[in-house]
Amino acid sequence: MAEDKVKLTVRLPAQLHQVLKERAVEYNVSLNQIMVDTLTTELLPEIREETDGEKFDRVLRESGLLVEMGPEWDRLIGDESEIPSVAEVREMLRGIPLSDWIIEDRGPR
C-alpha cells in the first residue's frame, strides 16, 4: 500500500536552508529526503524507518566489516583528525573536478 504524501511549501531562514543542503550533499540524498528524515527523527522517533544508509552501516557493523575506532586510533592519527567542511573542500578544489585531482594524484599508469 502506497503511503499518502502531501506537498508543502515552507519558508526557511537562509542559514537553515544552507545547513540542510550541506547535510543532503554529505549524505548524498535529496534536500527533500534530508528534511523528511530530520523531521521524522525529531518528531516521530517511534515510527521512524531505517534509511538505506543506516541499514548499510548496520549490516556492515553486524558483519564485522565496520567497527568504531577507539582512542588508540585518535592517538595514531594525531592532529590530522579534523575533516574539512564541504565549503573547505570546494575551496581546495578551486572548481577543478574531483576526478581530475584523483587522476593527477594517482600519476601516470
N, CA, C and O atoms as a GROMACS GRO file, in nm:
protein
  436
    1MET      N    1   0.084  -0.118   0.000
    1MET     CA    2   0.000   0.000   0.000
    1MET      C    3   0.089   0.125   0.000
    1MET      O    4   0.178   0.137   0.084
    2ALA      N    5   0.066   0.216  -0.092
    2ALA     CA    6   0.148   0.336  -0.103
    2ALA      C    7   0.113   0.434   0.009
    2ALA      O    8  -0.003   0.448   0.048
    3GLU      N    9   0.216   0.500   0.059
    3GLU     CA   10   0.197   0.597   0.166
    3GLU      C   11   0.145   0.728   0.107
    3GLU      O   12   0.191   0.772   0.001
    4ASP      N   13   0.049   0.790   0.175
    4ASP     CA   14  -0.002   0.919   0.129
    4ASP      C   15   0.105   1.024   0.145
    4ASP      O   16   0.178   1.026   0.245
    5LYS      N   17   0.115   1.112   0.049
    5LYS     CA   18   0.212   1.221   0.051
    5LYS      C   19   0.138   1.353   0.040
    5LYS      O   20   0.033   1.361  -0.023
    6VAL      N   21   0.194   1.457   0.102
    6VAL     CA   22   0.138   1.591   0.096
    6VAL      C   23   0.247   1.685   0.050
    6VAL      O   24   0.359   1.681   0.101
    7LYS      N   25   0.215   1.770  -0.047
    7LYS     CA   26   0.310   1.869  -0.094
    7LYS      C   27   0.297   1.992  -0.006
    7LYS      O   28   0.186   2.036   0.023
    8LEU      N   29   0.412   2.047   0.038
    8LEU     CA   30   0.413   2.158   0.133
    8LEU      C   31   0.520   2.258   0.093
    8LEU      O   32   0.633   2.220   0.063
    9THR      N   33   0.485   2.384   0.092
    9THR     CA   34   0.581   2.490   0.067
    9THR      C   35   0.617   2.552   0.201
    9THR      O   36   0.529   2.589   0.279
   10VAL      N   37   0.748   2.562   0.228
   10VAL     CA   38   0.794   2.612   0.357
   10VAL      C   39   0.895   2.723   0.334
   10VAL      O   40   0.981   2.712   0.247
   11ARG      N   41   0.886   2.828   0.412
   11ARG     CA   42   0.985   2.935   0.408
   11ARG      C   43   1.084   2.910   0.522
   11ARG      O   44   1.044   2.900   0.639
   12LEU      N   45   1.211   2.900   0.488
   12LEU     CA   46   1.315   2.872   0.586
   12LEU      C   47   1.413   2.988   0.594
   12LEU      O   48   1.434   3.059   0.495
   13PRO      N   49   1.474   3.009   0.709
   13PRO     CA   50   1.584   3.104   0.717
   13PRO      C   51   1.698   3.054   0.626
   13PRO      O   52   1.721   2.934   0.615
   14ALA      N   53   1.767   3.147   0.562
   14ALA     CA   54   1.872   3.110   0.466
   14ALA      C   55   1.978   3.022   0.530
   14ALA      O   56   2.027   2.929   0.466
   15GLN      N   57   2.014   3.049   0.653
   15GLN     CA   58   2.118   2.971   0.720
   15GLN      C   59   2.073   2.826   0.741
   15GLN      O   60   2.151   2.733   0.722
   16LEU      N   61   1.948   2.806   0.780
   16LEU     CA   62   1.895   2.671   0.797
   16LEU      C   63   1.890   2.598   0.664
   16LEU      O   64   1.922   2.479   0.657
   17HIS      N   65   1.849   2.667   0.559
   17HIS     CA   66   1.845   2.608   0.426
   17HIS      C   67   1.985   2.561   0.385
   17HIS      O   68   2.000   2.452   0.330
   18GLN      N   69   2.086   2.644   0.411
   18GLN     CA   70   2.224   2.609   0.376
   18GLN      C   71   2.271   2.485   0.452
   18GLN      O   72   2.335   2.397   0.395
   19VAL      N   73   2.239   2.478   0.581
   19VAL     CA   74   2.278   2.362   0.663
   19VAL      C   75   2.211   2.236   0.609
   19VAL      O   76   2.276   2.131   0.599
   20LEU      N   77   2.084   2.245   0.574
   20LEU     CA   78   2.013   2.129   0.519
   20LEU      C   79   2.073   2.085   0.385
   20LEU      O   80   2.088   1.966   0.360
   21LYS      N   81   2.106   2.182   0.300
   21LYS     CA   82   2.168   2.149   0.171
   21LYS      C   83   2.302   2.079   0.190
   21LYS      O   84   2.331   1.981   0.123
   22GLU      N   85   2.383   2.130   0.284
   22GLU     CA   86   2.514   2.069   0.309
   22GLU      C   87   2.498   1.927   0.363
   22GLU      O   88   2.574   1.837   0.326
   23ARG      N   89   2.400   1.906   0.451
   23ARG     CA   90   2.376   1.773   0.505
   23ARG      C   91   2.329   1.678   0.395
   23ARG      O   92   2.368   1.562   0.392
   24ALA      N   93   2.244   1.728   0.305
   24ALA     CA   94   2.197   1.645   0.193
   24ALA      C   95   2.314   1.603   0.105
   24ALA      O   96   2.321   1.488   0.061
   25VAL      N   97   2.407   1.695   0.078
   25VAL     CA   98   2.526   1.661  -0.001
   25VAL      C   99   2.611   1.560   0.074
   25VAL      O  100   2.660   1.464   0.015
   26GLU      N  101   2.629   1.582   0.204
   26GLU     CA  102   2.710   1.492   0.286
   26GLU      C  103   2.657   1.349   0.284
   26GLU      O  104   2.734   1.254   0.276
   27TYR      N  105   2.524   1.334   0.289
   27TYR     CA  106   2.464   1.201   0.292
   27TYR      C  107   2.421   1.154   0.153
   27TYR      O  108   2.366   1.045   0.138
   28ASN      N  109   2.448   1.236   0.052
   28ASN     CA  110   2.416   1.200  -0.087
   28ASN      C  111   2.269   1.166  -0.105
   28ASN      O  112   2.234   1.065  -0.166
   29VAL      N  113   2.183   1.252  -0.050
   29VAL     CA  114   2.038   1.238  -0.066
   29VAL      C  115   1.981   1.373  -0.108
   29VAL      O  116   2.051   1.474  -0.105
   30SER      N  117   1.855   1.373  -0.147
   30SER     CA  118   1.791   1.498  -0.189
   30SER      C  119   1.763   1.587  -0.068
   30SER      O  120   1.758   1.540   0.046
   31LEU      N  121   1.745   1.714  -0.094
   31LEU     CA  122   1.709   1.809   0.011
   31LEU      C  123   1.576   1.767   0.074
   31LEU      O  124   1.561   1.775   0.196
   32ASN      N  125   1.482   1.724  -0.008
   32ASN     CA  126   1.353   1.676   0.043
   32ASN      C  127   1.373   1.559   0.139
   32ASN      O  128   1.314   1.555   0.247
   33GLN      N  129   1.458   1.463   0.100
   33GLN     CA  130   1.478   1.344   0.183
   33GLN      C  131   1.543   1.380   0.317
   33GLN      O  132   1.506   1.324   0.420
   34ILE      N  133   1.639   1.471   0.316
   34ILE     CA  134   1.706   1.507   0.442
   34ILE      C  135   1.607   1.579   0.533
   34ILE      O  136   1.613   1.562   0.655
   35MET      N  137   1.517   1.658   0.476
   35MET     CA  138   1.417   1.727   0.558
   35MET      C  139   1.317   1.626   0.617
   35MET      O  140   1.283   1.635   0.735
   36VAL      N  141   1.271   1.531   0.536
   36VAL     CA  142   1.178   1.429   0.585
   36VAL      C  143   1.246   1.346   0.694
   36VAL      O  144   1.186   1.320   0.798
   37ASP      N  145   1.370   1.304   0.670
   37ASP     CA  146   1.443   1.223   0.769
   37ASP      C  147   1.461   1.299   0.900
   37ASP      O  148   1.441   1.243   1.008
   38THR      N  149   1.499   1.427   0.891
   38THR     CA  150   1.523   1.507   1.011
   38THR      C  151   1.394   1.528   1.088
   38THR      O  152   1.392   1.512   1.211
   39LEU      N  153   1.288   1.564   1.019
   39LEU     CA  154   1.159   1.583   1.087
   39LEU      C  155   1.108   1.454   1.148
   39LEU      O  156   1.056   1.453   1.260
   40THR      N  157   1.124   1.344   1.075
   40THR     CA  158   1.079   1.215   1.127
   40THR      C  159   1.157   1.177   1.252
   40THR      O  160   1.100   1.130   1.350
   41THR      N  161   1.287   1.196   1.248
   41THR     CA  162   1.372   1.162   1.362
   41THR      C  163   1.332   1.242   1.485
   41THR      O  164   1.326   1.188   1.595
   42GLU      N  165   1.307   1.371   1.466
   42GLU     CA  166   1.278   1.459   1.579
   42GLU      C  167   1.134   1.449   1.628
   42GLU      O  168   1.109   1.457   1.748
   43LEU      N  169   1.041   1.431   1.537
   43LEU     CA  170   0.900   1.438   1.575
   43LEU      C  171   0.832   1.302   1.590
   43LEU      O  172   0.737   1.287   1.667
   44LEU      N  173   0.880   1.204   1.516
   44LEU     CA  174   0.814   1.073   1.518
   44LEU      C  175   0.916   0.960   1.537
   44LEU      O  176   0.919   0.867   1.456
   45PRO      N  177   0.997   0.965   1.640
   45PRO     CA  178   1.103   0.866   1.653
   45PRO      C  179   1.052   0.722   1.665
   45PRO      O  180   1.121   0.629   1.625
   46GLU      N  181   0.933   0.704   1.720
   46GLU     CA  182   0.882   0.568   1.739
   46GLU      C  183   0.839   0.502   1.609
   46GLU      O  184   0.830   0.380   1.603
   47ILE      N  185   0.811   0.581   1.502
   47ILE     CA  186   0.770   0.520   1.376
   47ILE      C  187   0.872   0.542   1.265
   47ILE      O  188   0.848   0.509   1.149
   48ARG      N  189   0.985   0.596   1.301
   48ARG     CA  190   1.089   0.627   1.204
   48ARG      C  191   1.143   0.499   1.140
   48ARG      O  192   1.179   0.404   1.210
   49GLU      N  193   1.149   0.498   1.007
   49GLU     CA  194   1.204   0.385   0.936
   49GLU      C  195   1.354   0.403   0.918
   49GLU      O  196   1.404   0.515   0.910
   50GLU      N  197   1.424   0.293   0.912
   50GLU     CA  198   1.568   0.294   0.891
   50GLU      C  199   1.597   0.340   0.747
   50GLU      O  200   1.539   0.287   0.653
   51THR      N  201   1.687   0.437   0.732
   51THR     CA  202   1.724   0.482   0.598
   51THR      C  203   1.816   0.378   0.534
   51THR      O  204   1.869   0.291   0.602
   52ASP      N  205   1.835   0.390   0.403
   52ASP     CA  206   1.925   0.298   0.333
   52ASP      C  207   2.067   0.308   0.389
   52ASP      O  208   2.134   0.206   0.407
   53GLY      N  209   2.112   0.430   0.417
   53GLY     CA  210   2.245   0.450   0.472
   53GLY      C  211   2.260   0.386   0.609
   53GLY      O  212   2.362   0.324   0.639
   54GLU      N  213   2.157   0.403   0.694
   54GLU     CA  214   2.161   0.342   0.826
   54GLU      C  215   2.160   0.189   0.816
   54GLU      O  216   2.230   0.121   0.890
   55LYS      N  217   2.080   0.138   0.725
   55LYS     CA  218   2.075  -0.008   0.706
   55LYS      C  219   2.210  -0.059   0.659
   55LYS      O  220   2.258  -0.163   0.706
   56PHE      N  221   2.272   0.013   0.567
   56PHE     CA  222   2.404  -0.022   0.515
   56PHE      C  223   2.506  -0.028   0.629
   56PHE      O  224   2.580  -0.125   0.642
   57ASP      N  225   2.508   0.078   0.713
   57ASP     CA  226   2.600   0.082   0.828
   57ASP      C  227   2.572  -0.033   0.924
   57ASP      O  228   2.665  -0.097   0.973
   58ARG      N  229   2.444  -0.058   0.953
   58ARG     CA  230   2.408  -0.164   1.046
   58ARG      C  231   2.455  -0.301   0.996
   58ARG      O  232   2.511  -0.380   1.072
   59VAL      N  233   2.431  -0.328   0.867
   59VAL     CA  234   2.471  -0.457   0.810
   59VAL      C  235   2.624  -0.471   0.815
   59VAL      O  236   2.674  -0.579   0.847
   60LEU      N  237   2.696  -0.365   0.784
   60LEU     CA  238   2.842  -0.370   0.790
   60LEU      C  239   2.891  -0.394   0.933
   60LEU      O  240   2.983  -0.473   0.955
   61ARG      N  241   2.828  -0.326   1.031
   61ARG     CA  242   2.866  -0.346   1.172
   61ARG      C  243   2.837  -0.489   1.216
   61ARG      O  244   2.920  -0.552   1.280
   62GLU      N  245   2.720  -0.539   1.181
   62GLU     CA  246   2.681  -0.674   1.221
   62GLU      C  247   2.771  -0.781   1.159
   62GLU      O  248   2.793  -0.886   1.218
   63SER      N  249   2.824  -0.753   1.040
   63SER     CA  250   2.911  -0.849   0.973
   63SER      C  251   3.057  -0.835   1.017
   63SER      O  252   3.141  -0.916   0.981
   64GLY      N  253   3.086  -0.731   1.096
   64GLY     CA  254   3.222  -0.710   1.143
   64GLY      C  255   3.309  -0.631   1.046
   64GLY      O  256   3.428  -0.615   1.070
   65LEU      N  257   3.250  -0.581   0.937
   65LEU     CA  258   3.327  -0.505   0.839
   65LEU      C  259   3.338  -0.357   0.872
   65LEU      O  260   3.416  -0.284   0.811
   66LEU      N  261   3.260  -0.313   0.970
   66LEU     CA  262   3.264  -0.174   1.014
   66LEU      C  263   3.273  -0.171   1.165
   66LEU      O  264   3.186  -0.222   1.235
   67VAL      N  265   3.379  -0.112   1.215
   67VAL     CA  266   3.398  -0.105   1.360
   67VAL      C  267   3.426   0.039   1.399
   67VAL      O  268   3.481   0.117   1.322
   68GLU      N  269   3.386   0.073   1.521
   68GLU     CA  270   3.415   0.206   1.572
   68GLU      C  271   3.561   0.213   1.613
   68GLU      O  272   3.614   0.121   1.674
   69MET      N  273   3.625   0.323   1.578
   69MET     CA  274   3.764   0.342   1.614
   69MET      C  275   3.773   0.396   1.756
   69MET      O  276   3.702   0.491   1.791
   70GLY      N  277   3.856   0.340   1.835
   70GLY     CA  278   3.871   0.382   1.974
   70GLY      C  279   3.979   0.487   1.992
   70GLY      O  280   4.030   0.541   1.894
   71PRO      N  281   4.013   0.516   2.117
   71PRO     CA  282   4.114   0.619   2.147
   71PRO      C  283   4.250   0.588   2.087
   71PRO      O  284   4.326   0.680   2.056
   72GLU      N  285   4.281   0.459   2.069
   72GLU     CA  286   4.412   0.426   2.010
   72GLU      C  287   4.424   0.478   1.868
   72GLU      O  288   4.532   0.516   1.823
   73TRP      N  289   4.312   0.482   1.796
   73TRP     CA  290   4.311   0.537   1.660
   73TRP      C  291   4.335   0.688   1.664
   73TRP      O  292   4.412   0.741   1.584
   74ASP      N  293   4.270   0.757   1.757
   74ASP     CA  294   4.290   0.901   1.771
   74ASP      C  295   4.437   0.932   1.797
   74ASP      O  296   4.491   1.029   1.745
   75ARG      N  297   4.502   0.849   1.877
   75ARG     CA  298   4.643   0.869   1.908
   75ARG      C  299   4.728   0.850   1.782
   75ARG      O  300   4.825   0.923   1.761
   76LEU      N  301   4.692   0.752   1.698
   76LEU     CA  302   4.769   0.724   1.578
   76LEU      C  303   4.759   0.835   1.474
   76LEU      O  304   4.858   0.870   1.410
   77ILE      N  305   4.639   0.892   1.458
   77ILE     CA  306   4.622   0.994   1.353
   77ILE      C  307   4.655   1.134   1.402
   77ILE      O  308   4.673   1.224   1.320
   78GLY      N  309   4.663   1.153   1.532
   78GLY     CA  310   4.706   1.281   1.588
   78GLY      C  311   4.618   1.397   1.547
   78GLY      O  312   4.496   1.388   1.552
   79ASP      N  313   4.681   1.506   1.508
   79ASP     CA  314   4.610   1.631   1.476
   79ASP      C  315   4.541   1.627   1.341
   79ASP      O  316   4.468   1.721   1.308
   80GLU      N  317   4.560   1.523   1.262
   80GLU     CA  318   4.501   1.515   1.130
   80GLU      C  319   4.358   1.464   1.134
   80GLU      O  320   4.303   1.426   1.031
   81SER      N  321   4.296   1.462   1.252
   81SER     CA  322   4.162   1.405   1.266
   81SER      C  323   4.051   1.498   1.222
   81SER      O  324   3.936   1.455   1.211
   82GLU      N  325   4.082   1.625   1.195
   82GLU     CA  326   3.978   1.718   1.153
   82GLU      C  327   3.942   1.696   1.007
   82GLU      O  328   4.029   1.698   0.919
   83ILE      N  329   3.815   1.675   0.982
   83ILE     CA  330   3.765   1.654   0.847
   83ILE      C  331   3.720   1.790   0.794
   83ILE      O  332   3.646   1.861   0.861
   84PRO      N  333   3.764   1.827   0.673
   84PRO     CA  334   3.726   1.958   0.620
   84PRO      C  335   3.576   1.964   0.589
   84PRO      O  336   3.513   1.862   0.560
   85SER      N  337   3.521   2.084   0.597
   85SER     CA  338   3.380   2.103   0.564
   85SER      C  339   3.363   2.099   0.412
   85SER      O  340   3.461   2.102   0.338
   86VAL      N  341   3.238   2.093   0.369
   86VAL     CA  342   3.209   2.094   0.225
   86VAL      C  343   3.265   2.221   0.161
   86VAL      O  344   3.323   2.216   0.053
   87ALA      N  345   3.247   2.334   0.229
   87ALA     CA  346   3.297   2.462   0.175
   87ALA      C  347   3.449   2.460   0.164
   87ALA      O  348   3.505   2.510   0.066
   88GLU      N  349   3.518   2.402   0.263
   88GLU     CA  350   3.664   2.395   0.258
   88GLU      C  351   3.713   2.306   0.144
   88GLU      O  352   3.812   2.337   0.078
   89VAL      N  353   3.643   2.197   0.120
   89VAL     CA  354   3.681   2.107   0.010
   89VAL      C  355   3.660   2.177  -0.124
   89VAL      O  356   3.745   2.169  -0.213
   90ARG      N  357   3.547   2.247  -0.137
   90ARG     CA  358   3.523   2.322  -0.262
   90ARG      C  359   3.633   2.425  -0.286
   90ARG      O  360   3.679   2.443  -0.399
   91GLU      N  361   3.675   2.492  -0.179
   91GLU     CA  362   3.782   2.592  -0.191
   91GLU      C  363   3.912   2.525  -0.232
   91GLU      O  364   3.986   2.577  -0.315
   92MET      N  365   3.942   2.408  -0.173
   92MET     CA  366   4.065   2.336  -0.206
   92MET      C  367   4.065   2.292  -0.353
   92MET      O  368   4.168   2.298  -0.420
   93LEU      N  369   3.950   2.249  -0.403
   93LEU     CA  370   3.941   2.200  -0.541
   93LEU      C  371   3.942   2.314  -0.642
   93LEU      O  372   3.979   2.294  -0.758
   94ARG      N  373   3.903   2.434  -0.599
   94ARG     CA  374   3.903   2.553  -0.684
   94ARG      C  375   3.833   2.531  -0.818
   94ARG      O  376   3.881   2.577  -0.922
   95GLY      N  377   3.720   2.460  -0.816
   95GLY     CA  378   3.641   2.441  -0.937
   95GLY      C  379   3.690   2.330  -1.028
   95GLY      O  380   3.626   2.301  -1.129
   96ILE      N  381   3.802   2.267  -0.994
   96ILE     CA  382   3.853   2.157  -1.076
   96ILE      C  383   3.778   2.030  -1.036
   96ILE      O  384   3.765   2.002  -0.917
   97PRO      N  385   3.728   1.952  -1.133
   97PRO     CA  386   3.655   1.830  -1.099
   97PRO      C  387   3.740   1.735  -1.013
   97PRO      O  388   3.860   1.719  -1.035
   98LEU      N  389   3.676   1.673  -0.917
   98LEU     CA  390   3.746   1.582  -0.826
   98LEU      C  391   3.816   1.471  -0.902
   98LEU      O  392   3.925   1.428  -0.864
   99SER      N  393   3.755   1.423  -1.010
   99SER     CA  394   3.817   1.316  -1.088
   99SER      C  395   3.953   1.359  -1.143
   99SER      O  396   4.046   1.278  -1.149
  100ASP      N  397   3.967   1.486  -1.183
  100ASP     CA  398   4.096   1.535  -1.232
  100ASP      C  399   4.201   1.532  -1.121
  100ASP      O  400   4.316   1.498  -1.146
  101TRP      N  401   4.162   1.568  -0.998
  101TRP     CA  402   4.254   1.565  -0.884
  101TRP      C  403   4.297   1.421  -0.856
  101TRP      O  404   4.414   1.396  -0.828
  102ILE      N  405   4.204   1.328  -0.863
  102ILE     CA  406   4.236   1.188  -0.835
  102ILE      C  407   4.333   1.135  -0.939
  102ILE      O  408   4.429   1.067  -0.904
  103ILE      N  409   4.308   1.164  -1.067
  103ILE     CA  410   4.395   1.118  -1.174
  103ILE      C  411   4.534   1.179  -1.158
  103ILE      O  412   4.635   1.110  -1.174
  104GLU      N  413   4.540   1.308  -1.126
  104GLU     CA  414   4.669   1.374  -1.107
  104GLU      C  415   4.744   1.314  -0.988
  104GLU      O  416   4.865   1.292  -0.996
  105ASP      N  417   4.673   1.288  -0.879
  105ASP     CA  418   4.735   1.232  -0.759
  105ASP      C  419   4.785   1.090  -0.785
  105ASP      O  420   4.890   1.050  -0.733
  106ARG      N  421   4.710   1.014  -0.866
  106ARG     CA  422   4.746   0.875  -0.896
  106ARG      C  423   4.871   0.868  -0.982
  106ARG      O  424   4.950   0.775  -0.970
  107GLY      N  425   4.888   0.967  -1.070
  107GLY     CA  426   5.006   0.969  -1.157
  107GLY      C  427   4.987   0.884  -1.280
  107GLY      O  428   4.883   0.821  -1.296
  108PRO      N  429   5.089   0.882  -1.368
  108PRO     CA  430   5.078   0.804  -1.491
  108PRO      C  431   5.076   0.655  -1.461
  108PRO      O  432   5.135   0.608  -1.364
  109ARG      N  433   5.008   0.582  -1.547
  109ARG     CA  434   4.999   0.435  -1.532
  109ARG      C  435   5.111   0.366  -1.603
  109ARG      O  436   5.120   0.243  -1.601
   0.00000   0.00000   0.00000
